[in-house]
Amino acid sequence: MATIELYLENSYLKECSANIVSIQDRFVVFDQTIFYPGGGGQPCDRGIIKQGDETYNLLTVKKVDGEIIHELERPIQDINQTVEMQIDWSWRFQNMQYHTLLHVISGYFHQHYNALATSTQIEKEHARLELSFSPEIMEEIPFDQLEQSVKKILAQPHNVYTKTISRAKRRGY
C-alpha cells in the first residue's frame, strides 16, 4: 500500500492523523503523510509525530523505492495506535517561498536569454540556481540590474499554482 502524499494536494496542510503501515526501529512508513520527502533540490520537511503523551522529532523523510520513510529520533512505542503529524510550518513556508522564487528567476532568464535551469538547491538560509545558456549571452546580461528586474516581477500580483509532472514528462520522453 502506497503512502498517500497529502502535501501534493494541499501544501498548506499543517497537521493530520496517520496510521503506521510498517516500522523498523526508528524508520516508519505511514498510510498518509504531510511531510515532503525532499527531492529535486528541495529539502525534506521538518516536524514532529505525536502519539498519546509521547512526542517524536522527525529527523528525515525520504522516498525510497516508492515508499516514504520517516526517520524519527527514537522508535515509536505503540505500532497499533494512530499518530498525529505536525509540520514545522516556518520551515515549510520558507522552502515554498524559495521554490517559487527559483521558478521566477529561471523563468526570467529563460524569457530574456533562452537560459535553461539545470540544477537548484534550497539550503537553510539561501538557495542556488544553475543556468545553462550560450556563452556569448553573458555579455548581454546586465548583472547590476538583475535584482531590480526580479523585484519588479515579484511586485506584480501573480497566481501561483502547483501541478505534479512525471519524471518522464519533464525529460520529454
C-alpha positions as CSV (number, residue, x, y, z in Angstrom):
1,M,0.0,0.0,0.0
2,A,1.5,3.3,-1.1
3,T,1.5,6.2,1.4
4,I,-1.0,9.0,0.4
5,E,1.1,12.1,-0.2
6,L,-1.2,14.8,1.3
7,Y,1.4,17.5,0.6
8,L,0.8,17.1,-3.1
9,E,-2.9,18.0,-2.8
10,N,-2.5,20.7,-0.1
11,S,0.9,22.1,0.7
12,Y,-0.7,24.3,3.4
13,L,-1.8,21.4,5.5
14,K,-0.1,21.7,8.8
15,E,-1.3,18.6,10.7
16,C,-3.0,15.3,10.1
17,S,-3.6,11.8,11.7
18,A,-2.0,8.7,10.3
19,N,-1.7,5.0,10.9
20,I,1.5,3.0,10.9
21,V,1.9,0.7,8.0
22,S,5.4,-0.6,8.8
23,I,8.1,0.1,11.3
24,Q,11.7,-0.9,11.6
25,D,13.5,0.6,14.6
26,R,13.3,4.4,14.1
27,F,12.1,4.1,10.5
28,V,8.3,4.3,9.9
29,V,6.0,4.2,6.9
30,F,2.5,5.6,7.4
31,D,-0.7,5.3,5.4
32,Q,-0.6,9.0,4.7
33,T,1.8,11.9,5.3
34,I,2.0,15.7,5.2
35,F,5.8,15.6,5.2
36,Y,7.5,16.2,1.8
37,P,10.4,13.7,1.5
38,G,12.8,16.1,-0.3
39,G,14.0,15.9,-3.9
40,G,14.7,18.0,-6.9
41,G,17.0,20.2,-4.8
42,Q,14.4,20.8,-2.2
43,P,15.0,19.6,1.4
44,C,12.6,17.4,3.3
45,D,10.1,18.8,5.7
46,R,10.7,19.0,9.5
47,G,8.2,18.4,12.2
48,I,7.0,16.1,15.0
49,I,4.9,13.0,15.4
50,K,2.7,12.7,18.5
51,Q,1.3,9.5,19.9
52,G,-0.6,9.8,23.1
53,D,1.7,11.7,25.6
54,E,4.8,10.9,23.5
55,T,6.4,13.3,21.0
56,Y,8.9,12.2,18.4
57,N,11.1,14.6,16.4
58,L,11.3,13.9,12.7
59,L,14.9,13.6,11.6
60,T,14.5,13.0,7.9
61,V,11.9,11.9,5.3
62,K,13.0,10.1,2.2
63,K,11.3,8.4,-0.7
64,V,12.9,5.0,-1.3
65,D,11.7,2.6,-3.9
66,G,8.3,4.3,-3.9
67,E,7.9,4.2,-0.1
68,I,8.0,7.4,2.1
69,I,10.2,6.6,5.1
70,H,10.1,8.8,8.2
71,E,13.1,8.6,10.4
72,L,12.4,9.5,14.0
73,E,14.7,10.3,16.8
74,R,13.7,7.1,18.6
75,P,11.4,4.2,18.0
76,I,7.6,4.6,18.4
77,Q,6.3,2.7,21.4
78,D,2.8,1.6,20.1
79,I,2.7,0.5,16.5
80,N,-1.1,0.0,16.6
81,Q,-2.0,3.5,17.8
82,T,-2.8,6.4,15.4
83,V,-0.3,9.2,15.4
84,E,-0.7,13.0,14.9
85,M,1.8,14.7,12.4
86,Q,2.6,18.3,12.9
87,I,4.7,20.1,10.3
88,D,7.3,22.8,11.1
89,W,5.4,25.4,9.3
90,S,8.0,28.2,9.2
91,W,10.5,25.7,7.6
92,R,7.9,24.5,5.0
93,F,6.8,28.1,4.2
94,Q,10.4,29.3,3.7
95,N,11.0,26.4,1.3
96,M,7.8,27.2,-0.6
97,Q,9.0,30.8,-1.0
98,Y,12.5,29.7,-2.1
99,H,11.0,27.2,-4.6
100,T,8.6,29.8,-6.1
101,L,11.4,32.4,-6.3
102,L,13.7,29.9,-8.2
103,H,10.9,29.4,-10.7
104,V,10.5,33.2,-11.1
105,I,14.2,33.7,-11.6
106,S,14.6,30.8,-14.0
107,G,11.5,31.9,-15.9
108,Y,13.1,35.4,-16.2
109,F,16.3,34.0,-17.6
110,H,14.5,31.7,-20.0
111,Q,12.3,34.5,-21.3
112,H,15.1,37.1,-21.7
113,Y,18.2,34.9,-22.5
114,N,16.8,31.5,-23.5
115,A,18.5,30.0,-20.5
116,L,17.5,26.7,-19.0
117,A,17.6,25.8,-15.3
118,T,19.8,22.8,-14.9
119,S,20.0,22.5,-11.1
120,T,18.6,24.0,-7.9
121,Q,19.3,23.5,-4.3
122,I,17.5,25.0,-1.3
123,E,19.5,25.4,1.9
124,K,18.7,26.7,5.3
125,E,19.4,30.4,4.6
126,H,19.8,30.6,0.8
127,A,19.0,28.9,-2.5
128,R,21.2,28.1,-5.5
129,L,20.1,28.1,-9.2
130,E,22.3,26.9,-12.1
131,L,21.5,28.0,-15.6
132,S,22.7,26.9,-19.0
133,F,22.9,29.3,-21.9
134,S,25.2,30.1,-24.7
135,P,28.5,31.9,-23.6
136,E,28.0,34.9,-25.8
137,I,24.9,35.8,-23.9
138,M,27.0,36.6,-20.8
139,E,28.0,39.9,-22.5
140,E,24.3,40.9,-22.8
141,I,23.2,40.2,-19.2
142,P,23.0,43.4,-17.1
143,F,24.1,41.8,-13.9
144,D,23.9,45.0,-12.0
145,Q,20.1,45.3,-12.9
146,L,19.1,41.7,-12.3
147,E,18.0,42.1,-8.7
148,Q,15.8,45.1,-9.6
149,S,14.3,43.2,-12.6
150,V,13.3,40.2,-10.4
151,K,11.9,42.5,-7.7
152,K,9.8,44.3,-10.3
153,I,8.3,40.9,-11.4
154,L,7.7,40.0,-7.7
155,A,5.9,43.3,-7.0
156,Q,3.2,42.4,-9.6
157,P,0.3,40.1,-8.5
158,H,0.7,36.6,-9.9
159,N,-1.3,33.5,-9.4
160,V,0.8,30.6,-8.1
161,Y,-0.4,27.1,-8.7
162,T,1.1,23.7,-8.4
163,K,0.9,20.6,-10.5
164,T,2.8,17.3,-10.4
165,I,4.6,16.3,-13.6
166,S,6.1,12.8,-14.0
167,R,9.8,12.5,-14.5
168,A,9.3,11.0,-17.9
169,K,7.2,14.0,-19.0
170,R,9.8,16.5,-17.5
171,R,12.5,14.9,-19.6
172,G,10.4,14.9,-22.7
173,Y,10.0,11.1,-23.1
